[in-house]
């Protein structure tokens, strides 16, 4: 009996010794094994493309900025260990200065990239690419650092919004990139950039603005269900005292790259929802000049469950190559942001809310 007991203990000890190795063999932990960067041209802008290779896909990562170091971009890599790459790397200098890999805790890596300009959403993209056997490249995390574009000046104020309380919902964010364009532009970055511009104009015009997210993050948190994430966004409007409008900002996408245009959606909770959609759509078409896909009733969660007049705007099709270029342009973002503000101003004037 004692021999059987000792044998069982021995087997258990072996399991504890070899279990971590088995997990690694099953590909549950990433190892960094490839690094490359180069500068290319995209829609007239210089782009520093940084590629970090891993031994398998299904990478969990999140992107952050540092309010105390506005030129620093931070990417957290879960279940990842540093492999055969240097920990400190000097970059091109014009767009990126240097980057550092550090281990925060066991199997939790952090990549810090020091940019030449501020780490604003319109100046960077983070996404993954599948392994390319022909090019002999593994599965990669890609960081694109885009050359900043000087924004075209536009009126800093609009009429009709003074004293109003507006909740802005930049679609997607954090673990949810939203749709991704043919050149890698991510919906979550466009929506945040435009929402930030809308907020600046509205605040300059005397409005009170609350955003469901102010950076690249999940609103509810990691590993949330779709309903939990969407309800968390609705809750920002519900629990913000005096909210009068809820506006969700998105980019459209379709399997065919020929799909194009601007659309606005609403749920008919009352007459004000349709009026809001009409005023926004009219302003967006006048400013952006894209095909008018009209206003449409939709069962979208955030507009249906918002307790106030709500609309969801689809600025353009990120799946369309030409419109992807526009969505990544600071000039187009400025135009659409101003159009949204004008549409909101007209809505308040039309309804007297």
C-alpha atoms as a printed R data frame, in Angstrom:
    type eleno elety resid chain resno       x      y       z
1   ATOM     1    CA   UNK     A     1   0.000  0.000   0.000
2   ATOM     2    CA   UNK     A     2   2.811  2.368   0.878
3   ATOM     3    CA   UNK     A     3   4.546  1.612  -2.440
4   ATOM     4    CA   UNK     A     4   1.368  2.446  -4.369
5   ATOM     5    CA   UNK     A     5   1.038  5.715  -2.458
6   ATOM     6    CA   UNK     A     6   4.647  6.713  -3.182
7   ATOM     7    CA   UNK     A     7   4.207  5.835  -6.875
8   ATOM     8    CA   UNK     A     8   1.094  8.061  -7.074
9   ATOM     9    CA   UNK     A     9   2.978 10.926  -5.433
10  ATOM    10    CA   UNK     A    10   5.805 10.473  -7.938
11  ATOM    11    CA   UNK     A    11   3.409 10.654 -10.881
12  ATOM    12    CA   UNK     A    12   1.842 13.838  -9.527
13  ATOM    13    CA   UNK     A    13   5.268 15.438  -9.106
14  ATOM    14    CA   UNK     A    14   6.149 14.591 -12.695
15  ATOM    15    CA   UNK     A    15   2.909 16.223 -13.865
16  ATOM    16    CA   UNK     A    16   3.758 19.426 -12.015
17  ATOM    17    CA   UNK     A    17   7.262 19.428 -13.502
18  ATOM    18    CA   UNK     A    18   6.223 18.832 -17.102
19  ATOM    19    CA   UNK     A    19   2.864 20.644 -17.211
20  ATOM    20    CA   UNK     A    20   4.373 24.094 -18.005
21  ATOM    21    CA   UNK     A    21   6.414 22.540 -20.824
22  ATOM    22    CA   UNK     A    22   3.314 20.865 -22.197
23  ATOM    23    CA   UNK     A    23   1.459 24.180 -22.145
24  ATOM    24    CA   UNK     A    24   4.281 25.802 -24.074
25  ATOM    25    CA   UNK     A    25   4.338 22.929 -26.536
26  ATOM    26    CA   UNK     A    26   0.600 23.352 -27.078
27  ATOM    27    CA   UNK     A    27   1.223 26.965 -28.103
28  ATOM    28    CA   UNK     A    28  -0.547 28.684 -25.217
29  ATOM    29    CA   UNK     A    29   2.324 31.061 -24.535
30  ATOM    30    CA   UNK     A    30   3.777 33.315 -27.202
31  ATOM    31    CA   UNK     A    31   7.481 33.832 -27.778
32  ATOM    32    CA   UNK     A    32   8.721 36.902 -29.671
33  ATOM    33    CA   UNK     A    33  10.942 35.630 -32.482
34  ATOM    34    CA   UNK     A    34  11.058 38.258 -35.240
35  ATOM    35    CA   UNK     A    35  11.514 42.020 -35.543
36  ATOM    36    CA   UNK     A    36  11.651 44.360 -38.523
37  ATOM    37    CA   UNK     A    37  10.814 47.964 -39.315
38  ATOM    38    CA   UNK     A    38  10.782 50.061 -42.478
39  ATOM    39    CA   UNK     A    39   9.343 53.344 -43.761
40  ATOM    40    CA   UNK     A    40   6.798 53.337 -46.584
41  ATOM    41    CA   UNK     A    41   4.410 55.759 -48.313
42  ATOM    42    CA   UNK     A    42   0.654 55.519 -47.799
43  ATOM    43    CA   UNK     A    43  -1.827 58.064 -49.199
44  ATOM    44    CA   UNK     A    44   0.911 60.675 -49.365
45  ATOM    45    CA   UNK     A    45   2.050 60.118 -45.765
46  ATOM    46    CA   UNK     A    46   5.206 58.494 -44.476
47  ATOM    47    CA   UNK     A    47   4.507 55.444 -42.318
48  ATOM    48    CA   UNK     A    48   6.944 53.693 -39.993
49  ATOM    49    CA   UNK     A    49   5.848 50.053 -39.988
50  ATOM    50    CA   UNK     A    50   7.125 47.954 -37.063
51  ATOM    51    CA   UNK     A    51   6.581 44.183 -37.262
52  ATOM    52    CA   UNK     A    52   7.000 41.948 -34.219
53  ATOM    53    CA   UNK     A    53   6.837 38.219 -34.943
54  ATOM    54    CA   UNK     A    54   5.378 35.546 -32.683
55  ATOM    55    CA   UNK     A    55   5.418 31.772 -32.851
56  ATOM    56    CA   UNK     A    56   1.616 31.450 -33.201
57  ATOM    57    CA   UNK     A    57  -1.543 33.531 -33.558
58  ATOM    58    CA   UNK     A    58  -4.492 34.362 -31.246
59  ATOM    59    CA   UNK     A    59  -2.588 37.126 -29.495
60  ATOM    60    CA   UNK     A    60  -4.324 39.051 -26.706
61  ATOM    61    CA   UNK     A    61  -3.135 42.657 -26.549
62  ATOM    62    CA   UNK     A    62  -4.283 46.118 -25.501
63  ATOM    63    CA   UNK     A    63  -3.087 49.574 -26.498
64  ATOM    64    CA   UNK     A    64  -2.611 52.507 -24.113
65  ATOM    65    CA   UNK     A    65  -1.144 55.986 -24.022
66  ATOM    66    CA   UNK     A    66   0.577 57.749 -21.131
67  ATOM    67    CA   UNK     A    67  -0.901 61.106 -20.089
68  ATOM    68    CA   UNK     A    68   2.408 62.046 -18.456
69  ATOM    69    CA   UNK     A    69   4.429 61.080 -21.544
70  ATOM    70    CA   UNK     A    70   2.216 62.110 -24.502
71  ATOM    71    CA   UNK     A    71   4.666 60.753 -27.087
72  ATOM    72    CA   UNK     A    72   4.713 57.240 -25.641
73  ATOM    73    CA   UNK     A    73   2.629 54.380 -27.046
74  ATOM    74    CA   UNK     A    74   2.212 51.267 -24.882
75  ATOM    75    CA   UNK     A    75   1.086 47.797 -25.979
76  ATOM    76    CA   UNK     A    76   0.463 45.099 -23.369
77  ATOM    77    CA   UNK     A    77   0.940 41.501 -24.590
78  ATOM    78    CA   UNK     A    78  -0.743 38.767 -22.590
79  ATOM    79    CA   UNK     A    79   0.683 35.215 -22.316
80  ATOM    80    CA   UNK     A    80   3.891 36.357 -23.979
81  ATOM    81    CA   UNK     A    81   7.582 35.912 -23.231
82  ATOM    82    CA   UNK     A    82  10.517 37.660 -24.857
83  ATOM    83    CA   UNK     A    83  12.373 35.423 -27.260
84  ATOM    84    CA   UNK     A    84  15.320 35.995 -29.547
85  ATOM    85    CA   UNK     A    85  15.048 39.776 -30.003
86  ATOM    86    CA   UNK     A    86  16.774 42.751 -28.382
87  ATOM    87    CA   UNK     A    87  15.015 44.475 -25.510
88  ATOM    88    CA   UNK     A    88  15.965 48.012 -26.579
89  ATOM    89    CA   UNK     A    89  15.802 49.046 -30.243
90  ATOM    90    CA   UNK     A    90  16.562 52.393 -31.925
91  ATOM    91    CA   UNK     A    91  14.055 53.349 -34.651
92  ATOM    92    CA   UNK     A    92  14.237 55.657 -37.680
93  ATOM    93    CA   UNK     A    93  14.198 58.903 -35.678
94  ATOM    94    CA   UNK     A    94  11.778 60.858 -37.855
95  ATOM    95    CA   UNK     A    95   8.597 59.048 -36.847
96  ATOM    96    CA   UNK     A    96   9.736 56.784 -34.015
97  ATOM    97    CA   UNK     A    97  12.722 57.250 -31.715
98  ATOM    98    CA   UNK     A    98  13.128 53.950 -29.885
99  ATOM    99    CA   UNK     A    99  11.185 51.038 -28.440
100 ATOM   100    CA   UNK     A   100  11.633 48.869 -25.380
101 ATOM   101    CA   UNK     A   101  10.382 45.394 -24.465
102 ATOM   102    CA   UNK     A   102   9.965 44.670 -20.785
103 ATOM   103    CA   UNK     A   103   8.409 41.897 -18.720
104 ATOM   104    CA   UNK     A   104   5.925 43.266 -16.190
105 ATOM   105    CA   UNK     A   105   5.280 39.863 -14.691
106 ATOM   106    CA   UNK     A   106   5.574 36.252 -15.766
107 ATOM   107    CA   UNK     A   107   4.235 35.888 -19.330
108 ATOM   108    CA   UNK     A   108   3.080 39.514 -19.482
109 ATOM   109    CA   UNK     A   109   5.171 41.654 -21.842
110 ATOM   110    CA   UNK     A   110   4.899 45.366 -22.460
111 ATOM   111    CA   UNK     A   111   6.104 47.155 -25.602
112 ATOM   112    CA   UNK     A   112   6.828 50.861 -25.226
113 ATOM   113    CA   UNK     A   113   7.325 52.930 -28.381
114 ATOM   114    CA   UNK     A   114   8.637 56.478 -28.167
115 ATOM   115    CA   UNK     A   115   7.161 58.502 -31.047
116 ATOM   116    CA   UNK     A   116   8.479 61.723 -32.557
117 ATOM   117    CA   UNK     A   117   4.964 63.232 -32.330
118 ATOM   118    CA   UNK     A   118   2.176 62.853 -29.798
119 ATOM   119    CA   UNK     A   119   0.587 59.403 -29.573
120 ATOM   120    CA   UNK     A   120  -2.831 60.460 -30.879
121 ATOM   121    CA   UNK     A   121  -5.162 57.873 -32.495
122 ATOM   122    CA   UNK     A   122  -4.801 59.418 -35.960
123 ATOM   123    CA   UNK     A   123  -1.017 59.024 -35.739
124 ATOM   124    CA   UNK     A   124  -0.782 55.279 -35.126
125 ATOM   125    CA   UNK     A   125  -2.402 51.893 -35.819
126 ATOM   126    CA   UNK     A   126  -1.915 48.561 -34.042
127 ATOM   127    CA   UNK     A   127  -3.116 45.304 -35.596
128 ATOM   128    CA   UNK     A   128  -2.015 41.749 -36.430
129 ATOM   129    CA   UNK     A   129  -1.124 40.013 -39.694
130 ATOM   130    CA   UNK     A   130  -1.224 36.328 -40.517
131 ATOM   131    CA   UNK     A   131   1.963 34.406 -41.268
132 ATOM   132    CA   UNK     A   132   3.303 34.964 -44.803
133 ATOM   133    CA   UNK     A   133   5.166 31.839 -45.908
134 ATOM   134    CA   UNK     A   134   6.299 33.294 -49.234
135 ATOM   135    CA   UNK     A   135   7.878 36.285 -47.497
136 ATOM   136    CA   UNK     A   136   9.129 34.017 -44.683
137 ATOM   137    CA   UNK     A   137   7.360 36.090 -42.083
138 ATOM   138    CA   UNK     A   138   5.595 34.648 -39.000
139 ATOM   139    CA   UNK     A   139   2.345 35.816 -37.444
140 ATOM   140    CA   UNK     A   140   3.004 39.451 -36.542
141 ATOM   141    CA   UNK     A   141   1.875 42.277 -34.321
142 ATOM   142    CA   UNK     A   142   2.154 45.411 -36.480
143 ATOM   143    CA   UNK     A   143   2.575 48.972 -35.227
144 ATOM   144    CA   UNK     A   144   2.152 51.681 -37.869
145 ATOM   145    CA   UNK     A   145   3.393 55.135 -36.879
146 ATOM   146    CA   UNK     A   146   1.904 57.674 -39.285
147 ATOM   147    CA   UNK     A   147   3.395 61.030 -40.187
148 ATOM   148    CA   UNK     A   148   1.221 63.708 -38.520
149 ATOM   149    CA   UNK     A   149  -0.925 65.762 -40.886
150 ATOM   150    CA   UNK     A   150  -1.585 69.394 -40.140
151 ATOM   151    CA   UNK     A   151  -5.311 69.770 -39.634
152 ATOM   152    CA   UNK     A   152  -7.133 72.192 -41.881
153 ATOM   153    CA   UNK     A   153  -8.449 75.038 -39.761
154 ATOM   154    CA   UNK     A   154 -12.188 75.077 -39.247
155 ATOM   155    CA   UNK     A   155 -14.663 77.097 -37.204
156 ATOM   156    CA   UNK     A   156 -14.178 76.350 -33.533
157 ATOM   157    CA   UNK     A   157 -17.816 76.831 -32.585
158 ATOM   158    CA   UNK     A   158 -21.342 75.961 -33.714
159 ATOM   159    CA   UNK     A   159 -24.692 77.414 -32.788
160 ATOM   160    CA   UNK     A   160 -27.468 75.726 -30.881
161 ATOM   161    CA   UNK     A   161 -25.549 73.546 -28.422
162 ATOM   162    CA   UNK     A   162 -24.758 75.949 -25.589
163 ATOM   163    CA   UNK     A   163 -25.816 74.434 -22.273
164 ATOM   164    CA   UNK     A   164 -26.677 71.046 -23.826
165 ATOM   165    CA   UNK     A   165 -25.441 67.702 -22.438
166 ATOM   166    CA   UNK     A   166 -24.327 65.215 -25.086
167 ATOM   167    CA   UNK     A   167 -22.906 61.703 -24.698
168 ATOM   168    CA   UNK     A   168 -20.541 60.607 -27.484
169 ATOM   169    CA   UNK     A   169 -19.872 56.913 -28.069
170 ATOM   170    CA   UNK     A   170 -16.742 56.191 -30.167
171 ATOM   171    CA   UNK     A   171 -17.553 52.733 -31.549
172 ATOM   172    CA   UNK     A   172 -15.469 49.678 -30.608
173 ATOM   173    CA   UNK     A   173 -12.118 50.036 -28.768
174 ATOM   174    CA   UNK     A   174  -9.703 47.957 -26.722
175 ATOM   175    CA   UNK     A   175  -9.977 44.277 -27.610
176 ATOM   176    CA   UNK     A   176 -12.524 45.106 -30.350
177 ATOM   177    CA   UNK     A   177 -10.885 46.782 -33.336
178 ATOM   178    CA   UNK     A   178 -14.127 47.034 -35.265
179 ATOM   179    CA   UNK     A   179 -13.796 46.750 -39.032
180 ATOM   180    CA   UNK     A   180 -10.290 46.902 -40.543
181 ATOM   181    CA   UNK     A   181  -9.613 48.515 -43.916
182 ATOM   182    CA   UNK     A   182  -7.565 47.009 -46.758
183 ATOM   183    CA   UNK     A   183  -4.527 49.040 -45.660
184 ATOM   184    CA   UNK     A   184  -4.925 48.157 -41.990
185 ATOM   185    CA   UNK     A   185  -6.797 51.223 -40.715
186 ATOM   186    CA   UNK     A   186  -8.894 50.197 -37.704
187 ATOM   187    CA   UNK     A   187 -12.394 51.477 -37.093
188 ATOM   188    CA   UNK     A   188 -11.796 51.962 -33.364
189 ATOM   189    CA   UNK     A   189  -9.015 54.486 -34.067
190 ATOM   190    CA   UNK     A   190 -11.083 56.536 -36.521
191 ATOM   191    CA   UNK     A   191 -14.122 56.684 -34.266
192 ATOM   192    CA   UNK     A   192 -12.064 57.854 -31.301
193 ATOM   193    CA   UNK     A   193 -10.240 60.513 -33.331
194 ATOM   194    CA   UNK     A   194 -13.484 61.925 -34.740
195 ATOM   195    CA   UNK     A   195 -15.237 61.819 -31.345
196 ATOM   196    CA   UNK     A   196 -12.374 63.746 -29.765
197 ATOM   197    CA   UNK     A   197 -12.671 66.418 -32.459
198 ATOM   198    CA   UNK     A   198 -16.450 66.584 -31.964
199 ATOM   199    CA   UNK     A   199 -15.970 66.978 -28.231
200 ATOM   200    CA   UNK     A   200 -13.506 69.840 -28.692
201 ATOM   201    CA   UNK     A   201 -15.885 71.780 -30.950
202 ATOM   202    CA   UNK     A   202 -18.920 71.178 -28.750
203 ATOM   203    CA   UNK     A   203 -17.067 72.196 -25.605
204 ATOM   204    CA   UNK     A   204 -15.808 75.350 -27.334
205 ATOM   205    CA   UNK     A   205 -19.443 76.045 -28.156
206 ATOM   206    CA   UNK     A   206 -20.594 75.785 -24.558
207 ATOM   207    CA   UNK     A   207 -21.893 72.209 -24.469
208 ATOM   208    CA   UNK     A   208 -21.221 69.610 -21.820
209 ATOM   209    CA   UNK     A   209 -19.778 66.448 -23.383
210 ATOM   210    CA   UNK     A   210 -19.254 63.005 -21.862
211 ATOM   211    CA   UNK     A   211 -17.590 60.171 -23.799
212 ATOM   212    CA   UNK     A   212 -18.151 56.456 -23.268
213 ATOM   213    CA   UNK     A   213 -14.407 55.981 -23.776
214 ATOM   214    CA   UNK     A   214 -11.602 58.527 -23.982
215 ATOM   215    CA   UNK     A   215  -8.860 56.166 -25.082
216 ATOM   216    CA   UNK     A   216  -8.350 52.733 -26.670
217 ATOM   217    CA   UNK     A   217 -10.129 50.465 -24.197
218 ATOM   218    CA   UNK     A   218 -13.171 48.295 -23.641
219 ATOM   219    CA   UNK     A   219 -15.922 50.182 -21.814
220 ATOM   220    CA   UNK     A   220 -17.177 47.203 -19.774
221 ATOM   221    CA   UNK     A   221 -13.813 45.410 -19.633
222 ATOM   222    CA   UNK     A   222 -11.948 42.514 -21.200
223 ATOM   223    CA   UNK     A   223 -13.826 39.316 -22.110
224 ATOM   224    CA   UNK     A   224 -17.257 40.949 -21.876
225 ATOM   225    CA   UNK     A   225 -20.179 39.670 -23.887
226 ATOM   226    CA   UNK     A   226 -21.469 41.910 -26.668
227 ATOM   227    CA   UNK     A   227 -24.502 42.805 -24.579
228 ATOM   228    CA   UNK     A   228 -22.400 43.676 -21.531
229 ATOM   229    CA   UNK     A   229 -20.158 45.955 -23.600
230 ATOM   230    CA   UNK     A   230 -23.054 47.690 -25.355
231 ATOM   231    CA   UNK     A   231 -25.035 48.101 -22.149
232 ATOM   232    CA   UNK     A   232 -21.982 49.657 -20.483
233 ATOM   233    CA   UNK     A   233 -22.001 52.298 -23.218
234 ATOM   234    CA   UNK     A   234 -25.734 52.927 -22.803
235 ATOM   235    CA   UNK     A   235 -25.196 53.230 -19.049
236 ATOM   236    CA   UNK     A   236 -22.876 56.204 -19.551
237 ATOM   237    CA   UNK     A   237 -25.812 58.084 -21.042
238 ATOM   238    CA   UNK     A   238 -28.288 56.753 -18.507
239 ATOM   239    CA   UNK     A   239 -26.207 57.737 -15.484
240 ATOM   240    CA   UNK     A   240 -24.933 61.079 -16.777
241 ATOM   241    CA   UNK     A   241 -27.288 63.664 -15.255
242 ATOM   242    CA   UNK     A   242 -29.133 65.755 -17.826
243 ATOM   243    CA   UNK     A   243 -28.151 63.759 -20.923
244 ATOM   244    CA   UNK     A   244 -30.148 65.038 -23.912
245 ATOM   245    CA   UNK     A   245 -28.597 63.160 -26.848
246 ATOM   246    CA   UNK     A   246 -26.676 59.898 -27.259
247 ATOM   247    CA   UNK     A   247 -24.561 59.691 -30.436
248 ATOM   248    CA   UNK     A   248 -22.567 56.627 -31.518
249 ATOM   249    CA   UNK     A   249 -19.852 57.100 -34.163
250 ATOM   250    CA   UNK     A   250 -18.849 54.255 -36.500
251 ATOM   251    CA   UNK     A   251 -17.360 53.350 -39.881
252 ATOM   252    CA   UNK     A   252 -19.265 51.077 -42.238
253 ATOM   253    CA   UNK     A   253 -17.897 47.869 -43.798
254 ATOM   254    CA   UNK     A   254 -19.029 45.333 -46.374
255 ATOM   255    CA   UNK     A   255 -17.677 42.214 -48.052
256 ATOM   256    CA   UNK     A   256 -17.553 44.027 -51.410
257 ATOM   257    CA   UNK     A   257 -14.943 46.818 -51.515
258 ATOM   258    CA   UNK     A   258 -17.168 48.777 -53.908
259 ATOM   259    CA   UNK     A   259 -19.714 49.628 -51.171
260 ATOM   260    CA   UNK     A   260 -19.502 53.329 -50.360
261 ATOM   261    CA   UNK     A   261 -21.227 56.295 -48.791
262 ATOM   262    CA   UNK     A   262 -22.479 57.780 -45.530
263 ATOM   263    CA   UNK     A   263 -25.522 56.616 -43.525
264 ATOM   264    CA   UNK     A   264 -27.233 57.374 -40.220
265 ATOM   265    CA   UNK     A   265 -29.333 54.960 -38.159
266 ATOM   266    CA   UNK     A   266 -31.950 55.393 -35.434
267 ATOM   267    CA   UNK     A   267 -34.546 53.403 -33.511
268 ATOM   268    CA   UNK     A   268 -38.033 54.962 -33.582
269 ATOM   269    CA   UNK     A   269 -38.565 55.484 -29.857
270 ATOM   270    CA   UNK     A   270 -40.146 58.823 -30.726
271 ATOM   271    CA   UNK     A   271 -40.182 61.590 -33.334
272 ATOM   272    CA   UNK     A   272 -37.004 63.150 -31.970
273 ATOM   273    CA   UNK     A   273 -34.857 60.118 -32.905
274 ATOM   274    CA   UNK     A   274 -35.743 60.434 -36.591
275 ATOM   275    CA   UNK     A   275 -35.204 64.197 -36.504
276 ATOM   276    CA   UNK     A   276 -31.768 63.700 -34.973
277 ATOM   277    CA   UNK     A   277 -30.829 61.203 -37.706
278 ATOM   278    CA   UNK     A   278 -32.107 63.518 -40.459
279 ATOM   279    CA   UNK     A   279 -30.208 66.558 -39.195
280 ATOM   280    CA   UNK     A   280 -26.978 64.595 -38.761
281 ATOM   281    CA   UNK     A   281 -27.206 62.901 -42.161
282 ATOM   282    CA   UNK     A   282 -27.918 66.168 -43.965
283 ATOM   283    CA   UNK     A   283 -24.893 67.837 -42.388
284 ATOM   284    CA   UNK     A   284 -22.589 64.864 -43.006
285 ATOM   285    CA   UNK     A   285 -23.473 64.637 -46.710
286 ATOM   286    CA   UNK     A   286 -23.017 68.374 -47.196
287 ATOM   287    CA   UNK     A   287 -19.581 68.266 -45.555
288 ATOM   288    CA   UNK     A   288 -18.171 64.940 -46.731
289 ATOM   289    CA   UNK     A   289 -19.602 64.860 -50.233
290 ATOM   290    CA   UNK     A   290 -19.979 61.074 -50.259
291 ATOM   291    CA   UNK     A   291 -22.890 59.032 -51.570
292 ATOM   292    CA   UNK     A   292 -26.035 59.606 -49.501
293 ATOM   293    CA   UNK     A   293 -27.234 56.260 -48.122
294 ATOM   294    CA   UNK     A   294 -29.948 58.050 -46.182
295 ATOM   295    CA   UNK     A   295 -31.351 57.512 -42.694
296 ATOM   296    CA   UNK     A   296 -32.496 54.042 -41.708
297 ATOM   297    CA   UNK     A   297 -34.396 52.472 -38.843
298 ATOM   298    CA   UNK     A   298 -32.237 49.860 -37.103
299 ATOM   299    CA   UNK     A   299 -32.399 47.610 -34.076
300 ATOM   300    CA   UNK     A   300 -28.907 48.603 -32.925
301 ATOM   301    CA   UNK     A   301 -28.584 48.065 -29.182
302 ATOM   302    CA   UNK     A   302 -27.183 51.463 -28.193
303 ATOM   303    CA   UNK     A   303 -29.794 53.534 -30.051
304 ATOM   304    CA   UNK     A   304 -32.668 51.242 -29.059
305 ATOM   305    CA   UNK     A   305 -31.832 51.205 -25.337
306 ATOM   306    CA   UNK     A   306 -30.677 54.801 -24.938
307 ATOM   307    CA   UNK     A   307 -33.169 56.671 -22.748
308 ATOM   308    CA   UNK     A   308 -32.814 59.848 -24.850
309 ATOM   309    CA   UNK     A   309 -32.914 60.631 -28.587
310 ATOM   310    CA   UNK     A   310 -30.092 58.610 -30.132
311 ATOM   311    CA   UNK     A   311 -28.437 58.016 -33.489
312 ATOM   312    CA   UNK     A   312 -25.581 56.005 -34.941
313 ATOM   313    CA   UNK     A   313 -23.587 57.532 -37.799
314 ATOM   314    CA   UNK     A   314 -21.588 55.465 -40.302
315 ATOM   315    CA   UNK     A   315 -19.110 58.033 -41.618
316 ATOM   316    CA   UNK     A   316 -17.910 56.055 -44.645
317 ATOM   317    CA   UNK     A   317 -16.924 52.526 -45.688
318 ATOM   318    CA   UNK     A   318 -13.569 51.561 -44.218
319 ATOM   319    CA   UNK     A   319 -13.694 48.467 -46.476
320 ATOM   320    CA   UNK     A   320 -13.595 50.748 -49.530
321 ATOM   321    CA   UNK     A   321  -9.990 51.619 -50.396
322 ATOM   322    CA   UNK     A   322 -10.727 55.246 -51.334
323 ATOM   323    CA   UNK     A   323 -12.944 55.890 -48.335
324 ATOM   324    CA   UNK     A   324 -10.441 54.203 -46.020
325 ATOM   325    CA   UNK     A   325  -7.952 56.828 -47.164
326 ATOM   326    CA   UNK     A   326 -10.447 59.566 -46.318
327 ATOM   327    CA   UNK     A   327 -11.223 58.116 -42.897
328 ATOM   328    CA   UNK     A   328  -7.525 58.132 -42.043
329 ATOM   329    CA   UNK     A   329  -7.169 61.753 -43.190
330 ATOM   330    CA   UNK     A   330  -7.176 64.497 -40.557
331 ATOM   331    CA   UNK     A   331  -8.845 66.826 -43.070
332 ATOM   332    CA   UNK     A   332 -11.814 64.484 -43.627
333 ATOM   333    CA   UNK     A   333 -12.065 63.773 -39.900
334 ATOM   334    CA   UNK     A   334 -12.248 67.526 -39.254
335 ATOM   335    CA   UNK     A   335 -15.011 67.955 -41.833
336 ATOM   336    CA   UNK     A   336 -17.100 65.115 -40.450
337 ATOM   337    CA   UNK     A   337 -16.601 66.260 -36.853
338 ATOM   338    CA   UNK     A   338 -17.782 69.764 -37.725
339 ATOM   339    CA   UNK     A   339 -20.729 68.311 -39.643
340 ATOM   340    CA   UNK     A   340 -21.787 66.256 -36.611
341 ATOM   341    CA   UNK     A   341 -21.659 69.366 -34.430
342 ATOM   342    CA   UNK     A   342 -23.724 71.370 -36.919
343 ATOM   343    CA   UNK     A   343 -26.234 68.535 -37.141
344 ATOM   344    CA   UNK     A   344 -26.554 68.460 -33.354
345 ATOM   345    CA   UNK     A   345 -27.021 72.216 -33.246
346 ATOM   346    CA   UNK     A   346 -29.805 72.050 -35.840
347 ATOM   347    CA   UNK     A   347 -31.460 69.195 -33.950
348 ATOM   348    CA   UNK     A   348 -31.692 71.227 -30.741
349 ATOM   349    CA   UNK     A   349 -33.069 74.170 -32.696
350 ATOM   350    CA   UNK     A   350 -35.607 71.985 -34.548
351 ATOM   351    CA   UNK     A   351 -36.907 70.179 -31.475
352 ATOM   352    CA   UNK     A   352 -36.493 72.757 -28.742
353 ATOM   353    CA   UNK     A   353 -35.039 70.083 -26.476
